[in-house]
Amino acid sequence: MTTEQEKLVNQLLEKYLAGKCTPAEEAMVDEWYHQLTAGEENLLEKDRAFAAQAERQLRNQLPGLPAQVIPAATRMQPLRRVTAIAAAITGILLVYSGYLVWKGSMRKQAAAITAMNTGRRELKKVVLPDSSVVWLNEFSSLEWDENFNDTERGVKLSGEARFAVAQHAGRPFRVQAGTTTTTVLGTEFNIEAYKDEQAIKVALLSGKVRFEENSLQHQPVVLLPGHMVTYTKATAHSEVNSIGNAAVDAWVEGAMVFNEVPVEEAIIRLARHFDWTVQWKQKLAAGDGTTVTALFRRETPEQILQGIALTNQIRYRLKDKQLTIYGTD
Protein backbone atom coordinates (compact mmCIF):
# COMPACT_ATOMS: atom_id res chain seq x y z
CA MET A 1 0.00 0.00 0.00
CA THR A 2 1.31 3.44 -0.90
CA THR A 3 1.72 6.35 1.49
CA GLU A 4 -1.14 8.15 -0.24
CA GLN A 5 -3.45 5.18 0.25
CA GLU A 6 -2.51 4.98 3.95
CA LYS A 7 -3.50 8.64 4.32
CA LEU A 8 -6.86 7.85 2.74
CA VAL A 9 -7.39 5.03 5.23
CA ASN A 10 -6.70 7.30 8.19
CA GLN A 11 -8.85 10.09 6.82
CA LEU A 12 -11.79 7.77 6.26
CA LEU A 13 -11.60 6.31 9.77
CA GLU A 14 -11.35 9.77 11.32
CA LYS A 15 -14.34 11.02 9.30
CA TYR A 16 -16.35 7.90 10.10
CA LEU A 17 -15.83 8.12 13.84
CA ALA A 18 -16.60 11.84 13.71
CA GLY A 19 -19.82 11.23 11.76
CA LYS A 20 -18.67 13.24 8.73
CA CYS A 21 -18.63 10.49 6.08
CA THR A 22 -20.63 10.85 2.90
CA PRO A 23 -23.40 8.29 2.30
CA ALA A 24 -21.14 6.49 -0.18
CA GLU A 25 -18.30 6.30 2.34
CA GLU A 26 -20.67 5.10 5.07
CA ALA A 27 -22.07 2.46 2.72
CA MET A 28 -18.55 1.29 1.94
CA VAL A 29 -17.72 0.66 5.61
CA ASP A 30 -21.22 -0.70 6.20
CA GLU A 31 -20.76 -3.32 3.48
CA TRP A 32 -17.41 -4.35 4.91
CA TYR A 33 -18.93 -4.66 8.38
CA HIS A 34 -21.91 -6.61 7.03
CA GLN A 35 -19.67 -9.11 5.24
CA LEU A 36 -17.51 -9.39 8.33
CA THR A 37 -20.34 -10.19 10.73
CA ALA A 38 -22.30 -12.33 8.28
CA GLY A 39 -19.39 -14.50 7.27
CA GLU A 40 -17.41 -14.82 10.49
CA GLU A 41 -19.30 -16.20 13.49
CA ASN A 42 -16.20 -16.49 15.60
CA LEU A 43 -13.98 -13.57 14.61
CA LEU A 44 -11.11 -14.25 16.95
CA GLU A 45 -10.53 -17.89 16.08
CA LYS A 46 -8.69 -16.95 12.90
CA ASP A 47 -6.07 -15.08 14.86
CA ARG A 48 -3.71 -12.67 13.03
CA ALA A 49 -4.50 -14.10 9.60
CA PHE A 50 -8.10 -13.02 10.07
CA ALA A 51 -7.15 -9.49 11.14
CA ALA A 52 -4.93 -9.08 8.08
CA GLN A 53 -7.70 -10.31 5.79
CA ALA A 54 -10.24 -7.93 7.34
CA GLU A 55 -7.86 -5.02 6.95
CA ARG A 56 -7.25 -5.83 3.27
CA GLN A 57 -10.98 -6.11 2.68
CA LEU A 58 -11.59 -2.66 4.17
CA ARG A 59 -8.67 -0.99 2.41
CA ASN A 60 -9.65 -2.43 -1.00
CA GLN A 61 -12.98 -0.57 -0.79
CA LEU A 62 -11.55 2.87 0.03
CA PRO A 63 -11.62 5.93 -2.28
CA GLY A 64 -8.50 6.32 -4.41
CA LEU A 65 -8.32 2.61 -5.27
CA PRO A 66 -9.60 1.10 -8.53
CA ALA A 67 -13.37 1.42 -8.73
CA GLN A 68 -13.84 -2.14 -9.93
CA VAL A 69 -12.84 -3.54 -6.55
CA ILE A 70 -15.90 -1.95 -4.94
CA PRO A 71 -18.82 -4.42 -5.16
CA ALA A 72 -22.02 -3.12 -6.70
CA ALA A 73 -23.88 -4.29 -3.63
CA THR A 74 -21.98 -1.67 -1.65
CA ARG A 75 -23.90 1.18 -3.32
CA MET A 76 -27.27 -0.38 -2.55
CA GLN A 77 -26.59 -1.53 1.02
CA PRO A 78 -29.03 0.09 3.52
CA LEU A 79 -27.26 2.36 5.99
CA ARG A 80 -26.93 1.34 9.61
CA ARG A 81 -26.61 3.82 12.41
CA VAL A 82 -23.17 5.40 12.17
CA THR A 83 -22.49 5.30 15.87
CA ALA A 84 -23.44 1.63 16.17
CA ILE A 85 -21.13 0.55 13.38
CA ALA A 86 -18.31 2.81 14.59
CA ALA A 87 -18.61 1.33 18.07
CA ALA A 88 -18.73 -2.17 16.64
CA ILE A 89 -15.58 -1.66 14.54
CA THR A 90 -13.79 -0.07 17.47
CA GLY A 91 -14.97 -2.90 19.71
CA ILE A 92 -13.70 -5.53 17.29
CA LEU A 93 -10.26 -3.94 17.26
CA LEU A 94 -10.15 -3.63 21.05
CA VAL A 95 -11.46 -7.13 21.70
CA TYR A 96 -9.06 -8.62 19.19
CA SER A 97 -6.16 -6.81 20.80
CA GLY A 98 -7.28 -7.99 24.22
CA TYR A 99 -7.63 -11.51 22.89
CA LEU A 100 -4.01 -11.55 21.75
CA VAL A 101 -2.85 -10.33 25.16
CA TRP A 102 -5.03 -12.93 26.92
CA LYS A 103 -3.83 -15.69 24.63
CA GLY A 104 -0.20 -14.82 25.29
CA SER A 105 -0.91 -14.74 29.02
CA MET A 106 -2.58 -18.16 28.90
CA ARG A 107 0.37 -19.62 26.99
CA LYS A 108 2.73 -18.24 29.60
CA GLN A 109 0.58 -19.59 32.43
CA ALA A 110 0.27 -23.04 30.86
CA ALA A 111 4.04 -23.23 30.44
CA ALA A 112 4.52 -22.45 34.16
CA ILE A 113 2.73 -25.53 35.54
CA THR A 114 4.83 -27.98 37.54
CA ALA A 115 3.75 -31.63 37.65
CA MET A 116 5.02 -34.59 39.66
CA ASN A 117 4.00 -38.15 38.74
CA THR A 118 4.52 -41.66 40.08
CA GLY A 119 4.41 -45.04 38.36
CA ARG A 120 3.83 -48.60 39.52
CA ARG A 121 5.10 -49.30 43.06
CA GLU A 122 6.70 -45.85 43.18
CA LEU A 123 6.33 -43.44 46.10
CA LYS A 124 7.58 -39.88 45.88
CA LYS A 125 8.14 -37.14 48.42
CA VAL A 126 7.39 -33.63 47.16
CA VAL A 127 8.29 -30.41 48.99
CA LEU A 128 6.14 -27.53 47.75
CA PRO A 129 7.36 -23.90 47.51
CA ASP A 130 5.67 -23.09 50.86
CA SER A 131 7.54 -25.99 52.57
CA SER A 132 4.44 -28.21 52.71
CA VAL A 133 5.35 -31.88 52.29
CA VAL A 134 3.36 -34.23 50.06
CA TRP A 135 3.84 -37.97 49.70
CA LEU A 136 2.49 -39.35 46.41
CA ASN A 137 1.31 -42.93 46.21
CA GLU A 138 1.74 -45.02 43.06
CA PHE A 139 -0.07 -44.00 39.86
CA SER A 140 -0.62 -40.47 41.16
CA SER A 141 0.03 -36.93 39.95
CA LEU A 142 0.26 -33.53 41.60
CA GLU A 143 0.21 -30.18 39.77
CA TRP A 144 0.69 -26.55 40.78
CA ASP A 145 1.56 -23.32 38.95
CA GLU A 146 4.03 -20.50 39.46
CA ASN A 147 1.52 -18.41 41.45
CA PHE A 148 1.27 -21.09 44.15
CA ASN A 149 3.14 -19.19 46.84
CA ASP A 150 1.65 -15.71 46.28
CA THR A 151 -1.74 -15.17 47.93
CA GLU A 152 -3.31 -18.61 47.70
CA ARG A 153 -1.82 -22.09 47.68
CA GLY A 154 -3.56 -24.51 45.32
CA VAL A 155 -2.68 -27.93 43.90
CA LYS A 156 -4.45 -30.48 41.71
CA LEU A 157 -4.35 -34.16 42.66
CA SER A 158 -5.13 -37.34 40.77
CA GLY A 159 -4.49 -40.55 42.70
CA GLU A 160 -3.56 -40.68 46.39
CA ALA A 161 -1.43 -38.39 48.54
CA ARG A 162 -0.67 -37.59 52.14
CA PHE A 163 -0.29 -33.89 52.94
CA ALA A 164 1.57 -32.17 55.76
CA VAL A 165 0.61 -28.56 55.16
CA ALA A 166 2.76 -25.70 56.40
CA GLN A 167 0.85 -23.04 58.30
CA HIS A 168 0.67 -19.62 56.64
CA ALA A 169 -1.85 -17.18 58.04
CA GLY A 170 -4.09 -15.65 55.42
CA ARG A 171 -3.04 -18.09 52.69
CA PRO A 172 -5.40 -21.08 52.57
CA PHE A 173 -4.18 -24.34 51.05
CA ARG A 174 -6.56 -25.99 48.57
CA VAL A 175 -6.45 -29.41 46.94
CA GLN A 176 -8.60 -29.96 43.86
CA ALA A 177 -9.41 -33.62 43.27
CA GLY A 178 -11.94 -34.36 40.55
CA THR A 179 -14.93 -32.09 41.17
CA THR A 180 -14.09 -31.57 44.83
CA THR A 181 -11.97 -29.13 46.82
CA THR A 182 -10.37 -29.63 50.23
CA THR A 183 -9.36 -26.43 52.02
CA VAL A 184 -6.94 -26.33 54.98
CA LEU A 185 -4.89 -23.84 56.97
CA GLY A 186 -2.34 -26.14 58.62
CA THR A 187 -2.93 -29.85 59.00
CA GLU A 188 -2.17 -33.44 57.97
CA PHE A 189 -4.58 -35.47 55.87
CA ASN A 190 -4.83 -38.22 53.28
CA ILE A 191 -6.75 -38.01 49.99
CA GLU A 192 -7.72 -40.89 47.70
CA ALA A 193 -8.89 -39.63 44.30
CA TYR A 194 -8.11 -42.18 41.59
CA LYS A 195 -9.96 -41.33 38.37
CA ASP A 196 -11.15 -44.90 37.75
CA GLU A 197 -12.64 -45.36 41.24
CA GLN A 198 -16.17 -44.43 42.27
CA ALA A 199 -15.34 -42.37 45.36
CA ILE A 200 -13.07 -39.60 46.62
CA LYS A 201 -12.00 -39.91 50.26
CA VAL A 202 -10.41 -37.41 52.60
CA ALA A 203 -9.18 -38.72 55.97
CA LEU A 204 -8.08 -36.11 58.51
CA LEU A 205 -5.11 -37.00 60.72
CA SER A 206 -4.72 -33.68 62.55
CA GLY A 207 -6.00 -30.12 62.38
CA LYS A 208 -9.17 -29.22 60.46
CA VAL A 209 -10.24 -29.25 56.80
CA ARG A 210 -13.30 -28.20 54.83
CA PHE A 211 -14.42 -30.54 52.04
CA GLU A 212 -16.81 -29.38 49.31
CA GLU A 213 -18.10 -30.31 45.88
CA ASN A 214 -17.25 -27.59 43.36
CA SER A 215 -20.77 -27.18 42.00
CA LEU A 216 -21.76 -25.72 45.39
CA GLN A 217 -25.00 -27.72 45.31
CA HIS A 218 -24.10 -29.40 48.60
CA GLN A 219 -23.15 -28.06 51.98
CA PRO A 220 -19.41 -28.16 52.76
CA VAL A 221 -18.28 -30.78 55.26
CA VAL A 222 -15.92 -29.77 58.08
CA LEU A 223 -13.81 -32.70 59.29
CA LEU A 224 -12.33 -33.28 62.71
CA PRO A 225 -9.26 -35.47 63.35
CA GLY A 226 -9.91 -39.20 63.13
CA HIS A 227 -12.75 -38.83 60.62
CA MET A 228 -13.06 -39.43 56.89
CA VAL A 229 -15.48 -38.07 54.30
CA THR A 230 -16.38 -40.34 51.38
CA TYR A 231 -17.77 -38.59 48.32
CA THR A 232 -19.52 -40.89 45.83
CA LYS A 233 -19.11 -39.49 42.31
CA ALA A 234 -22.22 -41.07 40.76
CA THR A 235 -24.65 -39.77 43.41
CA ALA A 236 -22.71 -36.67 44.55
CA HIS A 237 -23.35 -37.85 48.10
CA SER A 238 -20.95 -37.29 51.00
CA GLU A 239 -20.75 -39.41 54.15
CA VAL A 240 -18.56 -38.91 57.21
CA ASN A 241 -17.30 -41.80 59.31
CA SER A 242 -14.75 -42.35 62.05
CA ILE A 243 -11.50 -44.01 60.99
CA GLY A 244 -10.64 -44.94 64.58
CA ASN A 245 -7.05 -46.10 64.79
CA ALA A 246 -6.83 -47.09 61.13
CA ALA A 247 -3.47 -46.18 59.60
CA VAL A 248 -4.90 -44.80 56.36
CA ASP A 249 -1.55 -43.32 55.41
CA ALA A 250 0.62 -46.38 56.18
CA TRP A 251 1.31 -46.72 52.45
CA VAL A 252 3.93 -43.98 52.97
CA GLU A 253 5.92 -46.61 54.91
CA GLY A 254 5.51 -49.22 52.16
CA ALA A 255 2.37 -50.95 53.43
CA MET A 256 -0.61 -51.73 51.22
CA VAL A 257 -3.72 -50.04 52.55
CA PHE A 258 -7.37 -50.63 51.68
CA ASN A 259 -9.53 -47.98 53.31
CA GLU A 260 -13.20 -48.94 52.84
CA VAL A 261 -12.56 -49.77 49.19
CA PRO A 262 -15.31 -51.62 47.26
CA VAL A 263 -14.28 -55.26 46.72
CA GLU A 264 -14.03 -55.03 42.93
CA GLU A 265 -11.95 -51.86 43.11
CA ALA A 266 -9.70 -53.49 45.72
CA ILE A 267 -8.96 -56.35 43.32
CA ILE A 268 -8.26 -53.89 40.50
CA ARG A 269 -5.89 -51.94 42.77
CA LEU A 270 -4.10 -55.14 43.74
CA ALA A 271 -3.73 -56.24 40.12
CA ARG A 272 -2.48 -52.81 39.08
CA HIS A 273 0.06 -52.79 41.89
CA PHE A 274 1.51 -56.21 41.01
CA ASP A 275 1.07 -55.86 37.24
CA TRP A 276 -1.51 -58.64 36.91
CA THR A 277 -4.04 -58.92 34.11
CA VAL A 278 -7.60 -59.38 35.37
CA GLN A 279 -10.19 -61.48 33.57
CA TRP A 280 -13.73 -61.32 34.92
CA LYS A 281 -15.72 -64.48 34.34
CA GLN A 282 -18.35 -62.92 36.55
CA LYS A 283 -18.53 -59.41 37.90
CA LEU A 284 -18.85 -59.03 41.63
CA ALA A 285 -22.04 -57.66 43.08
CA ALA A 286 -21.98 -53.87 42.95
CA GLY A 287 -23.72 -51.48 45.29
CA ASP A 288 -24.17 -53.97 48.14
CA GLY A 289 -21.97 -51.92 50.45
CA THR A 290 -19.26 -54.58 50.76
CA THR A 291 -15.87 -52.94 51.18
CA VAL A 292 -12.32 -53.94 52.04
CA THR A 293 -10.58 -52.33 55.01
CA ALA A 294 -7.18 -53.92 55.57
CA LEU A 295 -3.50 -53.19 56.10
CA PHE A 296 -0.78 -55.43 54.66
CA ARG A 297 2.85 -54.87 55.56
CA ARG A 298 4.88 -58.05 54.98
CA GLU A 299 2.46 -60.37 53.18
CA THR A 300 3.25 -61.74 49.73
CA PRO A 301 1.03 -60.75 46.79
CA GLU A 302 -0.63 -64.18 46.91
CA GLN A 303 -1.31 -63.85 50.63
CA ILE A 304 -2.91 -60.43 50.16
CA LEU A 305 -5.13 -61.75 47.38
CA GLN A 306 -6.06 -64.80 49.43
CA GLY A 307 -6.97 -62.67 52.46
CA ILE A 308 -9.32 -60.48 50.42
CA ALA A 309 -10.81 -63.45 48.57
CA LEU A 310 -11.50 -65.52 51.69
CA THR A 311 -13.08 -62.63 53.54
CA ASN A 312 -15.43 -61.90 50.65
CA GLN A 313 -15.95 -65.49 49.42
CA ILE A 314 -14.43 -64.81 46.01
CA ARG A 315 -13.46 -67.67 43.70
CA TYR A 316 -10.34 -66.93 41.68
CA ARG A 317 -7.29 -68.36 39.97
CA LEU A 318 -3.84 -66.71 39.70
CA LYS A 319 -1.35 -68.11 37.21
CA ASP A 320 1.49 -66.40 35.33
CA LYS A 321 0.25 -62.94 36.31
CA GLN A 322 -3.21 -63.77 34.96
CA LEU A 323 -5.87 -63.29 37.63
CA THR A 324 -9.22 -64.85 36.77
CA ILE A 325 -12.25 -63.96 38.90
CA TYR A 326 -15.07 -66.53 38.80
CA GLY A 327 -17.44 -64.65 41.12
CA THR A 328 -18.60 -65.21 44.67
CA ASP A 329 -19.81 -68.34 46.44
C-alpha positions as CSV (number, residue, x, y, z in Angstrom):
1,M,0.0,0.0,0.0
2,T,1.3,3.4,-0.9
3,T,1.7,6.4,1.5
4,E,-1.1,8.1,-0.2
5,Q,-3.5,5.2,0.2
6,E,-2.5,5.0,3.9
7,K,-3.5,8.6,4.3
8,L,-6.9,7.8,2.7
9,V,-7.4,5.0,5.2
10,N,-6.7,7.3,8.2
11,Q,-8.8,10.1,6.8
12,L,-11.8,7.8,6.3
13,L,-11.6,6.3,9.8
14,E,-11.4,9.8,11.3
15,K,-14.3,11.0,9.3
16,Y,-16.4,7.9,10.1
17,L,-15.8,8.1,13.8
18,A,-16.6,11.8,13.7
19,G,-19.8,11.2,11.8
20,K,-18.7,13.2,8.7
21,C,-18.6,10.5,6.1
22,T,-20.6,10.9,2.9
23,P,-23.4,8.3,2.3
24,A,-21.1,6.5,-0.2
25,E,-18.3,6.3,2.3
26,E,-20.7,5.1,5.1
27,A,-22.1,2.5,2.7
28,M,-18.6,1.3,1.9
29,V,-17.7,0.7,5.6
30,D,-21.2,-0.7,6.2
31,E,-20.8,-3.3,3.5
32,W,-17.4,-4.3,4.9
33,Y,-18.9,-4.7,8.4
34,H,-21.9,-6.6,7.0
35,Q,-19.7,-9.1,5.2
36,L,-17.5,-9.4,8.3
37,T,-20.3,-10.2,10.7
38,A,-22.3,-12.3,8.3
39,G,-19.4,-14.5,7.3
40,E,-17.4,-14.8,10.5
41,E,-19.3,-16.2,13.5
42,N,-16.2,-16.5,15.6
43,L,-14.0,-13.6,14.6
44,L,-11.1,-14.2,17.0
45,E,-10.5,-17.9,16.1
46,K,-8.7,-16.9,12.9
47,D,-6.1,-15.1,14.9
48,R,-3.7,-12.7,13.0
49,A,-4.5,-14.1,9.6
50,F,-8.1,-13.0,10.1
51,A,-7.1,-9.5,11.1
52,A,-4.9,-9.1,8.1
53,Q,-7.7,-10.3,5.8
54,A,-10.2,-7.9,7.3
55,E,-7.9,-5.0,6.9
56,R,-7.3,-5.8,3.3
57,Q,-11.0,-6.1,2.7
58,L,-11.6,-2.7,4.2
59,R,-8.7,-1.0,2.4
60,N,-9.6,-2.4,-1.0
61,Q,-13.0,-0.6,-0.8
62,L,-11.5,2.9,0.0
63,P,-11.6,5.9,-2.3
64,G,-8.5,6.3,-4.4
65,L,-8.3,2.6,-5.3
66,P,-9.6,1.1,-8.5
67,A,-13.4,1.4,-8.7
68,Q,-13.8,-2.1,-9.9
69,V,-12.8,-3.5,-6.5
70,I,-15.9,-1.9,-4.9
71,P,-18.8,-4.4,-5.2
72,A,-22.0,-3.1,-6.7
73,A,-23.9,-4.3,-3.6
74,T,-22.0,-1.7,-1.7
75,R,-23.9,1.2,-3.3
76,M,-27.3,-0.4,-2.5
77,Q,-26.6,-1.5,1.0
78,P,-29.0,0.1,3.5
79,L,-27.3,2.4,6.0
80,R,-26.9,1.3,9.6
81,R,-26.6,3.8,12.4
82,V,-23.2,5.4,12.2
83,T,-22.5,5.3,15.9
84,A,-23.4,1.6,16.2
85,I,-21.1,0.6,13.4
86,A,-18.3,2.8,14.6
87,A,-18.6,1.3,18.1
88,A,-18.7,-2.2,16.6
89,I,-15.6,-1.7,14.5
90,T,-13.8,-0.1,17.5
91,G,-15.0,-2.9,19.7
92,I,-13.7,-5.5,17.3
93,L,-10.3,-3.9,17.3
94,L,-10.2,-3.6,21.1
95,V,-11.5,-7.1,21.7
96,Y,-9.1,-8.6,19.2
97,S,-6.2,-6.8,20.8
98,G,-7.3,-8.0,24.2
99,Y,-7.6,-11.5,22.9
100,L,-4.0,-11.6,21.7
101,V,-2.8,-10.3,25.2
102,W,-5.0,-12.9,26.9
103,K,-3.8,-15.7,24.6
104,G,-0.2,-14.8,25.3
105,S,-0.9,-14.7,29.0
106,M,-2.6,-18.2,28.9
107,R,0.4,-19.6,27.0
108,K,2.7,-18.2,29.6
109,Q,0.6,-19.6,32.4
110,A,0.3,-23.0,30.9
111,A,4.0,-23.2,30.4
112,A,4.5,-22.4,34.2
113,I,2.7,-25.5,35.5
114,T,4.8,-28.0,37.5
115,A,3.8,-31.6,37.7
116,M,5.0,-34.6,39.7
117,N,4.0,-38.1,38.7
118,T,4.5,-41.7,40.1
119,G,4.4,-45.0,38.4
120,R,3.8,-48.6,39.5
121,R,5.1,-49.3,43.1
122,E,6.7,-45.8,43.2
123,L,6.3,-43.4,46.1
124,K,7.6,-39.9,45.9
125,K,8.1,-37.1,48.4
126,V,7.4,-33.6,47.2
127,V,8.3,-30.4,49.0
128,L,6.1,-27.5,47.8
129,P,7.4,-23.9,47.5
130,D,5.7,-23.1,50.9
131,S,7.5,-26.0,52.6
132,S,4.4,-28.2,52.7
133,V,5.4,-31.9,52.3
134,V,3.4,-34.2,50.1
135,W,3.8,-38.0,49.7
136,L,2.5,-39.3,46.4
137,N,1.3,-42.9,46.2
138,E,1.7,-45.0,43.1
139,F,-0.1,-44.0,39.9
140,S,-0.6,-40.5,41.2
141,S,0.0,-36.9,39.9
142,L,0.3,-33.5,41.6
143,E,0.2,-30.2,39.8
144,W,0.7,-26.5,40.8
145,D,1.6,-23.3,38.9
146,E,4.0,-20.5,39.5
147,N,1.5,-18.4,41.5
148,F,1.3,-21.1,44.1
149,N,3.1,-19.2,46.8
150,D,1.6,-15.7,46.3
151,T,-1.7,-15.2,47.9
152,E,-3.3,-18.6,47.7
153,R,-1.8,-22.1,47.7
154,G,-3.6,-24.5,45.3
155,V,-2.7,-27.9,43.9
156,K,-4.5,-30.5,41.7
157,L,-4.3,-34.2,42.7
158,S,-5.1,-37.3,40.8
159,G,-4.5,-40.6,42.7
160,E,-3.6,-40.7,46.4
161,A,-1.4,-38.4,48.5
162,R,-0.7,-37.6,52.1
163,F,-0.3,-33.9,52.9
164,A,1.6,-32.2,55.8
165,V,0.6,-28.6,55.2
166,A,2.8,-25.7,56.4
167,Q,0.9,-23.0,58.3
168,H,0.7,-19.6,56.6
169,A,-1.9,-17.2,58.0
170,G,-4.1,-15.6,55.4
171,R,-3.0,-18.1,52.7
172,P,-5.4,-21.1,52.6
173,F,-4.2,-24.3,51.0
174,R,-6.6,-26.0,48.6
175,V,-6.5,-29.4,46.9
176,Q,-8.6,-30.0,43.9
177,A,-9.4,-33.6,43.3
178,G,-11.9,-34.4,40.5
179,T,-14.9,-32.1,41.2
180,T,-14.1,-31.6,44.8
181,T,-12.0,-29.1,46.8
182,T,-10.4,-29.6,50.2
183,T,-9.4,-26.4,52.0
184,V,-6.9,-26.3,55.0
185,L,-4.9,-23.8,57.0
186,G,-2.3,-26.1,58.6
187,T,-2.9,-29.9,59.0
188,E,-2.2,-33.4,58.0
189,F,-4.6,-35.5,55.9
190,N,-4.8,-38.2,53.3
191,I,-6.7,-38.0,50.0
192,E,-7.7,-40.9,47.7
193,A,-8.9,-39.6,44.3
194,Y,-8.1,-42.2,41.6
195,K,-10.0,-41.3,38.4
196,D,-11.2,-44.9,37.8
197,E,-12.6,-45.4,41.2
198,Q,-16.2,-44.4,42.3
199,A,-15.3,-42.4,45.4
200,I,-13.1,-39.6,46.6
201,K,-12.0,-39.9,50.3
202,V,-10.4,-37.4,52.6
203,A,-9.2,-38.7,56.0
204,L,-8.1,-36.1,58.5
205,L,-5.1,-37.0,60.7
206,S,-4.7,-33.7,62.5
207,G,-6.0,-30.1,62.4
208,K,-9.2,-29.2,60.5
209,V,-10.2,-29.3,56.8
210,R,-13.3,-28.2,54.8
211,F,-14.4,-30.5,52.0
212,E,-16.8,-29.4,49.3
213,E,-18.1,-30.3,45.9
214,N,-17.2,-27.6,43.4
215,S,-20.8,-27.2,42.0
216,L,-21.8,-25.7,45.4
217,Q,-25.0,-27.7,45.3
218,H,-24.1,-29.4,48.6
219,Q,-23.2,-28.1,52.0
220,P,-19.4,-28.2,52.8
221,V,-18.3,-30.8,55.3
222,V,-15.9,-29.8,58.1
223,L,-13.8,-32.7,59.3
224,L,-12.3,-33.3,62.7
225,P,-9.3,-35.5,63.4
226,G,-9.9,-39.2,63.1
227,H,-12.7,-38.8,60.6
228,M,-13.1,-39.4,56.9
229,V,-15.5,-38.1,54.3
230,T,-16.4,-40.3,51.4
231,Y,-17.8,-38.6,48.3
232,T,-19.5,-40.9,45.8
233,K,-19.1,-39.5,42.3
234,A,-22.2,-41.1,40.8
235,T,-24.6,-39.8,43.4
236,A,-22.7,-36.7,44.6
237,H,-23.3,-37.9,48.1
238,S,-20.9,-37.3,51.0
239,E,-20.7,-39.4,54.1
240,V,-18.6,-38.9,57.2
241,N,-17.3,-41.8,59.3
242,S,-14.7,-42.4,62.1
243,I,-11.5,-44.0,61.0
244,G,-10.6,-44.9,64.6
245,N,-7.0,-46.1,64.8
246,A,-6.8,-47.1,61.1
247,A,-3.5,-46.2,59.6
248,V,-4.9,-44.8,56.4
249,D,-1.6,-43.3,55.4
250,A,0.6,-46.4,56.2
251,W,1.3,-46.7,52.4
252,V,3.9,-44.0,53.0
253,E,5.9,-46.6,54.9
254,G,5.5,-49.2,52.2
255,A,2.4,-51.0,53.4
256,M,-0.6,-51.7,51.2
257,V,-3.7,-50.0,52.6
258,F,-7.4,-50.6,51.7
259,N,-9.5,-48.0,53.3
260,E,-13.2,-48.9,52.8
261,V,-12.6,-49.8,49.2
262,P,-15.3,-51.6,47.3
263,V,-14.3,-55.3,46.7
264,E,-14.0,-55.0,42.9
265,E,-11.9,-51.9,43.1
266,A,-9.7,-53.5,45.7
267,I,-9.0,-56.4,43.3
268,I,-8.3,-53.9,40.5
269,R,-5.9,-51.9,42.8
270,L,-4.1,-55.1,43.7
271,A,-3.7,-56.2,40.1
272,R,-2.5,-52.8,39.1
273,H,0.1,-52.8,41.9
274,F,1.5,-56.2,41.0
275,D,1.1,-55.9,37.2
276,W,-1.5,-58.6,36.9
277,T,-4.0,-58.9,34.1
278,V,-7.6,-59.4,35.4
279,Q,-10.2,-61.5,33.6
280,W,-13.7,-61.3,34.9
281,K,-15.7,-64.5,34.3
282,Q,-18.4,-62.9,36.5
283,K,-18.5,-59.4,37.9
284,L,-18.8,-59.0,41.6
285,A,-22.0,-57.7,43.1
286,A,-22.0,-53.9,42.9
287,G,-23.7,-51.5,45.3
288,D,-24.2,-54.0,48.1
289,G,-22.0,-51.9,50.5
290,T,-19.3,-54.6,50.8
291,T,-15.9,-52.9,51.2
292,V,-12.3,-53.9,52.0
293,T,-10.6,-52.3,55.0
294,A,-7.2,-53.9,55.6
295,L,-3.5,-53.2,56.1
296,F,-0.8,-55.4,54.7
297,R,2.8,-54.9,55.6
298,R,4.9,-58.0,55.0
299,E,2.5,-60.4,53.2
300,T,3.3,-61.7,49.7
301,P,1.0,-60.8,46.8
302,E,-0.6,-64.2,46.9
303,Q,-1.3,-63.9,50.6
304,I,-2.9,-60.4,50.2
305,L,-5.1,-61.8,47.4
306,Q,-6.1,-64.8,49.4
307,G,-7.0,-62.7,52.5
308,I,-9.3,-60.5,50.4
309,A,-10.8,-63.5,48.6
310,L,-11.5,-65.5,51.7
311,T,-13.1,-62.6,53.5
312,N,-15.4,-61.9,50.7
313,Q,-15.9,-65.5,49.4
314,I,-14.4,-64.8,46.0
315,R,-13.5,-67.7,43.7
316,Y,-10.3,-66.9,41.7
317,R,-7.3,-68.4,40.0
318,L,-3.8,-66.7,39.7
319,K,-1.3,-68.1,37.2
320,D,1.5,-66.4,35.3
321,K,0.2,-62.9,36.3
322,Q,-3.2,-63.8,35.0
323,L,-5.9,-63.3,37.6
324,T,-9.2,-64.9,36.8
325,I,-12.2,-64.0,38.9
326,Y,-15.1,-66.5,38.8
327,G,-17.4,-64.6,41.1
328,T,-18.6,-65.2,44.7
329,D,-19.8,-68.3,46.4
